[in-house]
Amino acid sequence: MSLVPAEVAVDIVGGWIHKMMLQVRILHALEHPNVLKFYAWYETSAHLWLVLEYCVGGDLMSLLRQDVQLPEDSIHDLACDIVELSL
């Protein structure tokens, strides 16, 4: 039985493996409803593959590109979530 759900996102990262390993460690340690769940990673000689929870709406950068700016209440909620994660 697999622990990874049927819908996941796989991120292919080439080049800067050492920086990505730090991201892997951080993602593995985080548990928050507003942070994508990290399931696994696979490393080849040229790539690091991250298996993450699938996010239907896309990432924050895509949202900002689409809307140019976020409403103030959305920024407030995002800032509260970031502070909560750091505690």
C-alpha positions in Angstrom: 0.0 0.0 0.0 1.4 3.4 -1.0 1.5 6.4 1.3 1.4 8.8 -1.6 -2.0 9.9 -2.8 -3.1 9.4 -6.5 -2.8 13.2 -7.2 0.7 14.6 -6.6 3.0 17.2 -8.1 6.5 16.2 -9.2 9.0 19.1 -9.4 12.1 18.5 -11.5 15.1 20.5 -10.3 18.4 20.5 -12.1 21.7 22.2 -11.2 21.6 23.6 -7.7 21.1 20.3 -5.8 22.7 21.5 -2.5 20.2 24.4 -2.2 17.3 22.0 -3.0 18.4 19.6 -0.4 17.8 22.3 2.2 14.3 22.8 0.7 13.7 19.1 1.0 14.7 19.1 4.7 12.5 22.1 5.4 9.5 20.7 3.5 9.9 17.4 5.3 9.8 19.2 8.7 6.8 21.4 8.0 3.2 20.4 8.8 0.7 23.1 8.1 -2.7 23.2 6.2 -1.4 26.0 4.0 1.9 24.3 3.1 2.1 21.6 0.4 2.7 18.2 1.9 6.1 16.7 1.0 5.9 13.0 0.2 9.3 11.9 -1.2 12.3 12.8 -3.2 14.4 11.0 -5.7 17.9 12.0 -6.9 19.6 11.1 -10.2 22.9 12.3 -11.4 21.3 15.3 -13.0 18.0 15.9 -11.2 16.3 16.0 -7.8 12.7 15.0 -8.1 10.3 16.3 -5.4 6.9 14.5 -4.9 4.6 17.1 -3.4 0.9 17.4 -2.7 -1.0 18.6 -5.8 -2.1 22.3 -5.6 -5.0 22.9 -8.0 -4.8 26.7 -7.8 -1.1 26.9 -8.6 1.6 28.6 -6.6 1.7 32.1 -5.0 3.9 33.5 -7.8 1.4 32.4 -10.5 -1.4 34.1 -8.5 0.6 37.3 -8.3 1.4 37.3 -12.0 -2.3 36.9 -12.7 -3.7 39.4 -10.3 -0.6 41.8 -10.1 -1.4 42.3 -6.4 -3.3 40.7 -3.6 -6.0 42.3 -1.5 -4.9 43.5 1.9 -6.9 40.9 3.8 -5.2 38.1 1.7 -1.8 39.6 2.6 -2.8 39.7 6.2 -3.8 36.1 6.2 -0.6 35.1 4.4 1.5 37.0 6.9 -0.3 35.3 9.8 0.3 31.9 8.3 4.1 32.7 7.8 4.4 33.8 11.4 2.5 30.7 12.7 4.9 28.5 10.7 7.9 30.2 12.3 6.8 29.6 15.9 
